[in-house]
Amino acid sequence: MEFRILGPVEVHGEGGQARLGGGRAVTLLAALILQANRTVSYERLTTAVWGDNPPNSATAALHTYVFRLRKAFGDVDPTGLDRIVTYKTGYLLHIQPGELDLEVFRAHVERGRAASAAGRFEQAATELDAALELWRGTVLSGVSGELVAQQSASLDEAYISAVEQRVEVKLNLGVTAELIPELNALIASYPLRERLREQAMLVLYRSGRQAEALAMYQDVYRVLSDELGIQPGPALQELHRRILSGDPTLRSPSEQKPEAPAAARPVPRQLPTDVANFTGREEYMRQLDALLPSADRSGGAVVISAIEGIAGVGKTALALHWAHHAAPRLPDGQLYVNLRGYAQSPPMEPGEALSRFLRALGVPQEQIPVDQDEQAAMYRSLMADKRMLVLLDNAMSPDQVRPLLPGSANCLVLITSRVDLRGLAALDGARRLVLDVLTADEAVNLLATTIGDERSTTEAGHVAQLAKLCGYLPLALRIAAAHLAGHVSQTVGGYLAQLAEGDRLSQLGIEHDQQAAVRASFDLSYQTLSTEAARLFRLLGLVPGPDFAPAAAAALAAMPEERTTRLLDGLASAHLIERLTPGRFQFHDLIRLYAAERAKDIDGAQEIDDALRRLFTWYLHSTGSATHALYPEIESLLDSVDVDIHPMGFTDIVEAISWLETERPSLLASVRHATQHGPRPISWRLAHVLRGYFYTRMVVPDWMETAVLGLRAADLDNDLAGQAAMLHSQAHAHFCLSSYEQALEYEAQALPLARDLDEPRLEAEIVKWSGLACVFLGRLDKAVEDLTQALDLYRRTENRHGQANTHIGLGFALVDKGQFEEAMPHYGKALELNREINSRYGEALVLHVTGVVYGHMGRFDEALRMHAQAMTLYRQVGTRYHETSASFSLAVLHCDMGSYDKALAEAERARVMSRETGDRRTECNALNTLGVACKLVGRFDDAAGYHESALQLSKAISLRKAEIEALIGLCGARRGLGNHNDAILAGQAALRGSRHSGMRPHEAHALVGLSEVLTEVGQADHAKTQARHALDIYREINYPLGEGRALRALGLAMSETDGPRSAVAYWEEALAICTRLGTPEVEQLQTLIKVPH
C-alpha cells in the first residue's frame, strides 16, 4: 500500500485509490499517518478531529470513522483491513518501510545531500528531483484543524530546504539561466528566504546580468528593513560584496580552470592504544565476536553493542581490546570519540562528534552542514557502503548516541556507558552487555601480571584477599597493583593491612592522576545525580544488609515509596546500584563504602541516626506483621509504630514467608548493627519478633545468633524486658534443637524476670514451653502442672492462640500418660479455637495429634484422613518442622496397619527431613519407626541398628519417650536375632523408664515385649504375669490394638504352661479385635488358632 500526505491525503493499494470519505475521517487518518506505528490515544485523536470542543459522541464517532477507513483500505488491498489496530488506549496504524511518501521523500533528500557532499552532483540531482516529484500540492490538503497548523510549517520547511539543495546542485553542474524562472517563482512565494535570494543573485551574475543581481540585493535589503527592521545576513552581504568586486571564483564551474584530481579520502584509524595486561573477559569477548557482520551481509540494521557497568569496571578497556582484535574484520577503518558523559568537562554535543567524524571521513570543514540533522544524514550516507567500527566511549544517554549511529548493516557500533541504555535496545536494536566485576581468578591474574609471578605465588593468600578487598573491580585492582609495583619492598600482606585499616578509597588512587583514582571515578557518576537522588544514594550506603527493597529505602529516606522506586531505578540505570532481582537492589562493595563516606561528610550524625532508626523501625514492624501472620501466638511486645513509618502488612502466610525469606539477611544484619552501634532495643525486639519465623521454618542457627545478640544488647542496657524475651527465645531455640534440659535452664532464668515485669503475656509463653519440655523429658506430672498454669495465664490475657496451643500441649502429656479419653476434649477445644481465629497452622497441629490418638484407638481410616489434611495445611503454611513430624507419625500408622513399604518410605523421609531441619526429636522417632518396620518384615539386624542409633541420640538430648521406645524396639529386635538376654535387659530398662515417667502405654508395650521373650526362654509363668499386667493397662486406657497384642502374647505364654487349648480363647479374642481394626496380626492369629491342639 501507499500512504500519501505530500498533497491531498490519499491511500493506494493493489486495487487502486481508496475512497476515504469525508473530511473528519481524512483528518483522523492524517493524525494516524503522522504517528505511524505508534499508538495514538483517543484523547489526542479527538483533539485532532474536533479541536478543544468535541461532541459527547466523539469516541463513538472515532470508532465509526475507523470502521470506514478499514473498509476503504480492505477494498483496495488484501492487507488493508489489518492496518489499523485497536488498543485499550487508542489506535495504531501499521505502515511498512517505503509505503509513506514523506518517508521516501526524506530518504531521497538524505542520499542527495550526501552525494552532493561527496562531489557526486549528477547523482545528487537525480535523488533531489525524485524527492521533489513526490510533492503533489499543498501538504495535507483536505485536512482541517490544528493538525495542519502543527505539521505544515515543518513539512514546508523540509520542502523548501530540498528545493534550495537542488538549486545548489544544479549550480555546481553549471546550470544558470534556465533556473531564473523557477527562482523568481520561489522568491514570490518565500520573499524573506535569503538563501533563495543568494542563489538567484548568483544565477543572474553567472548569466551576465550583474546589474539585475545587484538590484535584487537592494530589493531584499528594502524588504527586510521595511518588514522586519533588519539587514541581510552575512552570507548575502558577502555575496553582494563579491559581485561588486567581480570575484572570479563566482564563475560557473564549467568556466573555471580544471582542478587537479581530488586526493583519495583517508581511512580513519582513530582507536586509542590497546590496554596493557588485559586479563580475562573471555565470555564477553565471545559475545562481541558474535556481533561481527559477515562479509556478504547486506540490508538490515546497523549492529550495535552497548557495554554498560559501574565506574571502574573496565568498559572502555574491554571495548578497546575487542576493537583492536576485530579491526581487521572491518577494513574501512575505525572511528572513536570520548563523548565525555562522565568527565570533568561538559558532555560532548552530538553535533561536535559528527563534525569530527565527517572531517575524519574526508569532508572539508566548509562543506560540513551547520544543522545537526543534515550532518547526521551526510554521515550516514558516507558510511553506507563501508565496513567500519565506531566506538562511542563514555556516553551519557541514548539521545547523545542516536545521531552518531550509521545506517549500514556492514558497520558495527560499540558504546560504553555508566547508564542503562535500554532505550537503545528497545528502539535501535542494541545488544546490551552489562559488564560485571572480574571473577576471583581473573582478579588474581590481573594483579599477578603487574606485581610478578614470584611475588604473587609467595603471597598467594594475601593476593586473593587483596583482590576481594578491591571488590574485584578492575580500576581498583590496577591501582593496587601499580602501588605494589612501585613499592617493591612492601609485602602484599602489609599493603592489605594498610587498606583494611585505613581509608581504603583514598589509598586506591594514584597521586596527581585523577583518572587513576577510584573515588574520583565514583565522583563523576555521583555529580550527575539530582539533589534528591544523591541524598537517597548516600543514605543507602548506610543500610547494614546486603540488599534492599524500595519500601525499605523509602522508610530510610522518609520518602513516598513510588517516588523512591523511581529514584532507585535512576540509580540503577546509572549503575550506582545494581538490580539484584525484580524489586531488589544492591551495591558493589566499594560504591557502598563511597556512599557511606559521602553520607558522613554531608548528612551528619543526627540525620544518619534518624535515617537508620526509621529503617530499623520499619523492619521491626514489618517483621512483626509477617511473623504474626505466620505464628500469631507470639506476643510482639512492640510499641505503636511511628506515624511516618508505613510498614508492610501481611494476611497471607505464603506472602509473609516469602518476604521473611527474602529479607532474612537484612534483618540479621540489622540485629548485628543495632547490637554494636545502637539503638540497642531494636536488637532484642527484632530478634524477638523473628522467633515465630525461625520456629516455623526451623532456621535455628540464625535464631540462636539473634537471641544471643539480643540478650547482649539487653544486658548492656539493663533492660529486663529484653533480657526476659531473649532468655525465653534461647530456651525456645534449644527446645527445637531437642535440648530440653537447656531449654528449661533458660526458661528458669526468664520466668522471674517476666514476673518482676508483671508481664503475663511473656510469662504464659515461658511456662507453656517449660511444660512442653517436661513432656519430652518424661516429667508428665510437672508438664500437666505447667501447662495448666499457662492455660490460665493465656485466658487472663485473652490470647486464644496461646490457649489453643496449650490445650494441644496438655493433650500431648495426657496421651503419654495413657489418658486418651481425657486428652480428646483438649484437642477438640484447640480445634474450635484455631478455627475461630483462622489459624491454619494451629488447625493442622490439632488434626495431626488427633490423628495420632485415633491411630492408638484403632480408628485408622479417620487417622489417615486427618494426617492427610494436616500435611496439606503444614505445606501451605510452610512449616517443615511439623511436616517432618507428620511423616514420622504417618509411618507409625502404616506400621500398625501392615503397610510396611509405606511405613519404611515415610519414616525414611522423616529421617532425611529432620536432619535437614536439625530436628533431633523427630530424627529419633523416625529411627525408631524404621526399626519397628524392619523388625516386622524380618530384618532384625537393620532393626537393631536403627534402635541403637535412636537410643544413643535420645540419651544425648534427654528425649525420654524416644529412649523408652528404642529400648522396647531393641527388646523385639534382639529377640528376633536370638539374643534373648540382651532383649530382656532392654525390655526391663524400658519398663523401669516408662514407670518412672508415668507413660502407661509404653509400660504396657514394654510388658508385652518382655512377655514374648520370656516365653521363648522358658519363663512362661513370668511371661503370663507380664502379659496380664499389660492387658489390664491397655483395657484401662482403651488401647484396642495393644489389647489384641497383649492377648496374643498371653496366649503364647499359656500355650507353654497349660497347653495350646488353653491359649485358643485368648487368641480368638485377639483375632476379633484385630479383625475389627484390620491389622496384620489377623493372619498370624488365624494360623495359631488352626494349629492342631
MARZA-164554 format. One record per residue (C-alpha): x, y, z; residue in three letters. Coordinates in pm, whole numbers, plus 50000, padded with zeros to 5 digits. Layout:
N
XYZala...
// end
This chain:
1093
500005000050000met500955036549959glu500105064650202phe500425099950062arg500295132750256ile502575154750039leu499505169749879gly495925157049918pro495765128150167val495465095949964glu495815058450017val496535034749726his496564997049712gly496684969449453glu493124977849358gly493695014949309gly492935045549522gln490905040849841ala487705060849886arg488345077450223leu485085096150272gly484515129450442gly486825155050599gly486875142550959arg487755107050854ala490655121150649val491785142450944thr491725111551166leu493735092250906leu496285120450880ala496755120151258ala497425082751247leu499805085750949ile501875112651120leu502305089251421gln502655057551213ala503455025451400asn502745042351735arg499605040751945thr497735073951927val495465079852226ser491735085552189tyr492165119352356glu494795130652106arg492735118451811leu489625135851943thr491545168651969thr492955164251618ala489485158651468val487335182951669trp489735206551846gly489035217152204asp485245213152186asn484485177252087pro480885164452096pro479775139552364asn479635113052094ser483265118451990ala484535084252097thr481715066251921ala482315087251611ala486015077951613leu485055041151613his482775047551315thr485475066051118tyr487995038251187val485495012351071phe485015031450746arg488755035850694leu489394998650748arg486724990450493lys488185015350246ala491655000150290phe490314965050257gly488524973749932asp491844981949761val494374958849930asp494314923950089pro496264936850392thr494124967650436gly491694955050699leu494524947950945asp496364981050908arg494534999651189ile494844981451522val492694989151827thr494364991152165tyr492964998652509lys494235034452496thr493905042652128gly494625032451767tyr497815023351578leu498315024751201leu500804999551060his502855014150770ile505674993550623gln509035009150520pro508745026550183gly504935030050196glu504755066250317leu505625093550065asp507075115950338leu509485088350441glu510505082050079val510985119650029phe513315122050329arg515375092150213ala515885107549866his516905140850022val519355123950260glu521015104949975arg521085136349760gly522795157150028arg525365130050093ala526105126749719ala526485164349693ser528865164949990ala530915138049816ala531005157949489gly528665133649302arg526415161449169phe524675141648892glu523575115449146gln522575142949389ala520395159649125ala518675126549044thr517885119949409glu516615155049479leu514465155449165asp512915122449275ala512255137049618ala510515168349491leu508415149249236glu506605133649534leu505065167449621trp501645169349459arg500465202749600gly499725217049942thr500745192950211val497855175550399leu495345190150157ser491835180650268gly492765180750637val491455208050864ser492035219651219gly495045222251449glu496745192151293leu497555211450972val498785241551168ala501085219651378gln502595199651090gln502525221350779ser505285245250889ala507865217850948ser506905199450629leu507015231350428asp510505238150566glu511595203450458ala510265210350108tyr511905244250055ile515175231950204ser515215203649948ala514465228649669val517395250249779glu519645219749787gln518595210349433arg519315245649306val522735243549474glu523455210649298val522395224448958lys524615254649009leu527505230849071asn526575213248744leu526865246548558gly523145252748508val522385290248515thr519835309448301ala517165282148296glu516985284348677leu515855320848676ile512075314948620pro511985288348891glu513855310149139leu511625340449069asn508535319549138ala510045306449460leu511025341349577ile507475353149517ala506255325349747ser509065329250003tyr510085366449988pro512045365250317leu514095334250229arg517645348050199glu519145315950060arg516875317749754leu517945353849700arg521615343549718glu521075316549458gln519085339749229ala521775366949250met524455340949168leu522475328148867val521965363648737leu525655371648782tyr526735340048601arg524255348248322ser525975382048263gly523205401548434arg525305417348710gln523095448848737ala519985427548795glu521865407749057ala522785439549244leu519205452749207ala517895420749364met520155427349664tyr518715462249700gln515215447649676asp515795422149951val517545448450161tyr514435470450141arg512025441550215val513915430150522leu514325465350650ser510685475250598asp509055443650723glu511425430950991leu513685460551069gly516835440150998ile519635439150740gln520535409550516pro522575382450675gly526365379050650pro526235353850363ala524065376150147leu526155406850227gln529365387550141glu527895376749805leu526925412849731his530505423949805arg531995396949583arg529685405949290ile530665442549323leu534355432849313ser533865408349025gly535235378849219asp536335352948958pro535555323949190thr531845331849145leu532005319648785arg530245287848681ser532305256048743pro532335249648367ser534095283248314glu536725277048585gln540075260148521lys540025222948584pro541445213348922glu543805185148998ala542105152349083pro540935150949443ala543135131349676ala541805098149798ala539785101350116arg541715089950423pro540945057550605val540395067650969pro542275047251234arg541225065651549gln541345038151814leu543465046952119pro546215022852225thr545094988452342asp545024981752717val548194967252870ala547904934653063asn544294929252961phe543034899353162thr540004876353143gly536654886052991arg536704856152753glu532934851552760glu532314888552690tyr534814887052404met532924857352258arg529634876152281gln531154905852099leu532684883251832asp529214870051758ala528124905251660leu530644909351376leu528784914251048pro529534888150783ser531364898450469ala528364891850244asp525804908650466arg523624934550300ser520474951750416gly519204951850771gly520114974551058ala523454985351195val524864962051461val525084979951796ile526534967052124ser526064987952437ala528594979152709ile527324991253047glu528524988753404gly529645006753714ile532515031353722ala535885013953705gly534544980253586val536594981253265gly534034990453000lys536455011152790thr539224985552839ala537014957552706leu535734978852418ala539234989452311leu540724954852348his537974939152141trp538024967551887ala541734961551819his541024924451797his538144929951549ala539734957851340ala540974935051056pro537364923351003arg536254959550944leu538804971650687pro537365006150611asp538595019950941gly537625028351296gln536085059951436leu536495067951805tyr535165095652026val535045101352401asn531615116252450leu532575128452799arg529325116252952gly531075113653286tyr534045136753293ala535285169453445gln534395188053123ser530805190752988pro529365161952780pro530075164352407met527165175252189glu526305150851905pro526945178451652gly530545182151767glu531105144751741ala529525143851394leu531785171951276ser534795152551396arg533655120951221phe532885139350895leu536345155150893arg537855120950961ala535895107750664leu537465134650441gly534735161250428val536285196450423pro535165218550711gln533425243150478glu531245215250334gln530025202750673ile526415214050728pro525605235451029val522335217451102asp522835185751313gln520225165851122asp521975174150795glu525305164150948gln523815130851056ala522385124950709ala525725131750544met527475109150795tyr525075080350731arg525475084150357ser529265083750375leu529155052650592met526575034850376ala528985013550172asp531695009750432lys532654982150675arg533705002850973met533785001351351leu532555031151552val533465032751922leu531375057752119leu533045058652458asp531615072252784asn528115080152658ala525685098752881met522335089352726ser520715073152422pro519885107652280asp523585116552275gln524315084652080val521495081351825arg522695108151578pro526065090251566leu524675056751452leu525435047151090pro522615033150884gly524605004950726ser524354968750841ala528034964750747asn529124987851028cys529414978851394leu528985003451680val530384998352029leu529045020952302ile530295022952659thr528295039852929ser527695040853301arg523955043853242val521315018853145asp520895020352766leu517695000152744arg516215027052523gly518775018652255leu517914982052289ala514194988652258ala514215013551970leu517535007951791asp518134970751836gly521254974452051ala522564943352226arg523164952652589arg526244938552757leu526204946253130val529774941953246leu530284926353588asp533384928053803val536124902553737leu535894867453874thr538154859454169ala540604840853943asp540644868653682glu541284894553953ala544204874754095val545644870553744asn545394908053680leu547334915254000leu549914888653916ala550614902653568thr551684935653726thr553384925654051ile555074894653906gly554544857253936asp557144852354212glu555564877954441arg552014866354371ser552944829754427thr554814836354751thr551854855554896glu549054837954711ala546654840155005gly547244877355054his546854883654681val543464866554686ala542424887354988gln543614919154815leu541514910754509ala538484906154732lys539144938454922leu539224956554587cys535784942154515gly537254925554203tyr536864959954039leu539444963553758pro540235000153829leu540844993054198ala542894962254112leu545104981253866arg545695009154118ile546574983954390ala548894965454153ala550554998054044ala551155007154409his552784973554480leu554844975454161ala556125009354274gly556874997554629his558804965554576val559914963854939ser556334963355070gln554734929455111thr551254922654976val550194914155330gly551454947655458gly549594966755187tyr546494945655255leu546554955455624ala547064991955525gln543964990855302leu541824971955551ala542584995155844glu542835028855670gly540835049855426asp540505024055150arg539085047654887leu541845073254939ser544545046854915gln543045032354595leu544315061554394gly547505073554227ile548675108154325glu548225135754065his546255112753830asp542515118053855gln541825090353604gln543615065453830ala541555070354146ala538535050254250val536955078654448arg537395103254161ala535805078453922ser532805074554151phe532645112454194asp531915116853824leu528835094753847ser527705109754177tyr527935145354045gln525315138353777thr522645129654036leu519805152554136ser519825165154496thr517095140654588glu518755110754422ala522135119554573ala520645120354925arg518985086454874leu522225072154734phe524185084055038arg521695070355290leu521545036755113leu525255033055179gly524355030755550leu521995000855512val523624972055701pro522084944055493gly523404930855161pro520444943554958asp517214963054993phe513734968154852ala512075001154757pro509815000355064ala512834997955298ala514625025555107ala511515047355134ala511475042955514ala515195050655532leu514835083155336ala511375092755468ala510015094855114met506935080654937pro507605045854804glu506535054254449glu508985083254432arg511715062254594thr511195034754337thr511705059354053arg514885072354214leu516175036854266leu515525029253900asp517525060153813gly520415049754037leu520355015053884ala520315029853534ser523385049753633ala524945017253760his525475032254104leu523385003954244ile522604970254086glu519274953154025arg519644920254210leu516184906854127thr512944924454030pro512244948554314gly515584944054495arg518834963254467phe522384960154597gln525694979054600phe529124969754482his531254969354799asp533424999154705leu530455020154592ile528695012054921arg531815024155102leu531815055654887tyr528115062554953ala528535058355329ala531575081155320glu529575108055140arg526755104555394ala529155110255684lys530645140555509asp527375156655402ile524455144755614asp525925144355962gly525475121356259ala521935131856353gln520505126456006glu522275092955982ile520915081956320asp517405093156226asp517545075155892ala518735042456043leu516145044656320arg513425048456057arg514775018555865leu515064996356172phe511595006356291thr510194997555951trp511974963855959tyr510754957456314leu507074963856248his507074947655905ser508654916556056thr506144917356337gly503304918056086ser504784889255886ala505514866956185thr502094874056335his500524860956014ala502804830856038leu502724823456411tyr500254846956585pro500714831756932glu503924851156990ile503244884657154glu505104912256971ser505924933857277leu506184962957029leu505374999457087asp502965016356848ser504525024556513val505705059856428asp503225079256217val505835084955944asp506625047955912ile504475026455685his505424990155749pro504414960855535met501134943855620gly500514906655574phe497434884955593thr498584857155363asp501034832155514ile502774823955186val503384860955118glu504684865555473ala507094836355442ile508334848755105ser509024883555246trp510814869455552leu512934845855342glu513974874555116thr514664899355393glu516334874855634arg519944885655557pro518984922255601ser517124915155925leu520094896056068leu522434924255965ala520124949156138ser520254929356462val524054928256445arg524304965456367his521874975656641ala523734954356896thr527054970456812gln526055006056723his522515010256853gly519725016356902pro520114985257121arg516384979657192pro516004973156818ile518364943556852ser516344923357102trp512934934656978arg513744924256620leu515204891456745ala512014886356947his509604891156655val511744869056432leu511244839556669arg507944828556511gly509574827256167tyr512624808756295phe510374783656473tyr508084775356183thr510954773955931arg513464758356173met516214783556094val517934775256422val521504788756365pro520154823556282asp517714820456571trp520464813056820met522664841256686glu519944867756711thr518864856157057ala522444858157187val522964892457028leu519624904857158gly520484893357511leu523854910957489arg522134943457386ala519564939957666ala522294932857922asp524194964157816leu521054984957874asp519984965158183asn516664960858001asp514644934958197leu512034930357924ala514744924157665gly516564900057895gln513424880157967ala512434878757598ala515884868157481met516344841857752leu513004827457651his513974829057282ser517134809157355gln515074784257555ala512664780157263his515544775257019ala517104748657242his513694731957264phe513564729656885cys517074715056887leu515694688957129ser517984702257404ser515184701157660tyr517294703957976glu518984735257840gln515604749057740ala514384745058099leu517534762158231glu516944793058016tyr513224793658099glu514094791958469ala516154823858425gln513484841258219ala510474833358441leu511324855158744pro512144884458513leu508754881558343ala507054880358683arg509034910558808asp507884929258499leu504304918258565asp504214906558204glu501694877758198pro501904875257816arg505564865757828leu505114845358148glu502494823857976ala504894816657689glu507694807257927ile505544784058139val503984767657832lys507334759057673trp508624746958009ser505644723458025gly506264710557675leu509934704457754ala508784684058054cys506544663357826val509524652557616phe511714647557921leu509124623358053gly508154645358352arg504494642758277leu503034654058610asp505184685558605lys504214690658241ala500504689958325val501094714258614glu502984739558398asp500624737058105leu497584741558327thr499184773058470gln499984785558118ala496394779758009leu495174801258298asp497594829358202leu496534827957839tyr492894830357943arg493674860558162arg495394878057872thr492694866857625glu495274850657399asn493274824657209arg496294813657008his498104805857330gly495084787957472gln494754766257164ala498404755557166asn498364749157540thr495344726557503his497384707157248ile500304705157492gly498034691757765leu496784666257515gly500394655357449phe501014649557818ala497744631057876leu498264608457573val501724598757700asp500094591058036lys497624568957852gly494654591257927gln493294591957573phe489724599957669glu490874629357885glu493124642157603ala490414643557337met488444672857490pro491634693657489his492164685957122tyr488534694057049gly488794727657225lys492054735257044ala490434727956707leu487504750456794glu489774779256897leu492054776256594asn489114777056357arg487694807456538glu490964826356491ile491534812056143asn494904796656233ser495734771355964arg498924761756144tyr497024755356469gly494304736156289glu496924714556118ala498584706656450leu495294696356611val494364674056317leu497804658456331his497814649656702val494184638556691thr495114615356406gly497864600556624val495384592956902val492894577956656tyr495714555256542gly496234543456904his492494537256929met492444516956607gly490414542456407arg492794540156113phe490664554955835asp489994586256039glu493644587756141ala494794586255776leu492324613155673arg493454636455950met497114631255865his496414639655501ala494584671755598gln497314681555842ala500064675355587met498294697455332thr497944725755582leu501534722455703tyr502764726155345arg500514756055287gln501894774555588val505444763055512gly506344746455843thr508754718355752arg509344711756120tyr505804698856166his505604683455821glu508564661655920thr506834651456243ser503684642456049ala505704619755818ser507014600956121phe503574595956280ser502144585855944leu504874559355924ala503774546056266val500224544156138leu501264524455829his503214500556053cys500144493756266asp498064488355952met500604464255799gly501624487455511ser505314481955575tyr506684495555247asp504784528055303lys505934528655662ala509584525055561leu509274552155294ala507594577555524glu509964570355812ala513004574755586glu511544607155453arg511064619555808ala514634609955896arg516094628855600val513974659855657met514684660156030ser518414660955960arg517914689555716glu516004709855975thr518084699456277gly515044683656446asp516694656556655arg513474646656829arg511804636656503thr515044620356390glu514894597956699cys511264589856630asn511984582456264ala514854559256355leu512654540156598asn509894537156340thr512364524156081leu513444498556339gly509874487156410val509094483956038ala512304464255974cys511524440656263lys508014434256129leu509414423955787val512104401855947gly515114424855902arg516234421456262phe519834433156209asp518614465456046asp516014469456317ala518594466556592ala520864491556417gly518104517656388tyr517064513456751his520674515656870glu521074548656684ser517814561456829ala518884551257178leu522184569857152gln520574601457017leu517654601557261ser520024598357557lys522124626857422ala519134650257413ile517274635657715ser514274625957500leu512724601657745arg509894587357540lys512114580457236ala514664564057467glu511994540757605ile510694532957255glu514254524957141ala514634500357432leu511294484157353ile512354481156989gly515694466157088leu513894440557302cys511994428456996gly514904430856751ala517304412056979arg514664385457040arg514434381156663gly518224377356647leu518184351556929gly519984374857175asn517454367857449his519464380257746asn520124413857580asp516474415157479ala515364410157840ile517774436957964leu516414461757708ala512834453257797gly513464457158170gln515154490858116ala512164502157910ala509784490858183leu511644509758452arg511814541258244gly508134541158148ser507014535158507arg509264563158632his507824587358377ser504234576058416gly503964566158050met501254539658080arg501044529557710pro504814524657697his504764504858021glu502294481157854ala504394479657534his507454470157740ala505464443357929leu504294427357602val507854427257468gly509164411157785leu506364385457784ser507234374457431glu510944370057502val510344353457841leu508064328157676thr510824319257430glu513404313657706val511144290557911gly509914315858166gln506294312658061ala504834317758410asp506634350758442his505574358658085ala501904353158170lys502174377758459thr503714404158232gln501104398557959ala498174400258203arg499524432658352his499864447358002ala496324436157916leu494964453758221asp496724486258129ile495534485257766tyr491944479257873arg492184506658132glu493424532557880ile491254519757591asn494104509657361tyr492464481857149pro495464473756926leu497634469757235gly494904448457392glu494964424757094gly498754422057106arg498714415257482ala496104387757433leu498294371957164arg501324372957397ala499274358957684leu498054330357462gly501644321857366leu502634320057732ala499514299957824met500274275657541ser503644268457701glu502364263458058thr498854249258016asp498844235457663gly497694250257331pro493974245757404arg494204269857698ser495514296857458ala492744294857198val490264316457388ala492824344457420tyr493794341957054trp490174342056942glu489504373457147glu492654389057000ala491524378456647leu488164395356696ala489874428056796ile492444427356514cys489814417656255thr487714447256362arg490724470156337leu492064454656015gly495634449456141thr498184424256006pro498104403056325glu494934386656188val496804362155965glu499174351256242gln496324346556491leu494314325956241gln497354303556193thr497784299256569leu494144290156617ile494164264656327lys497214246056455val496004211456583pro495724211656954his
// end
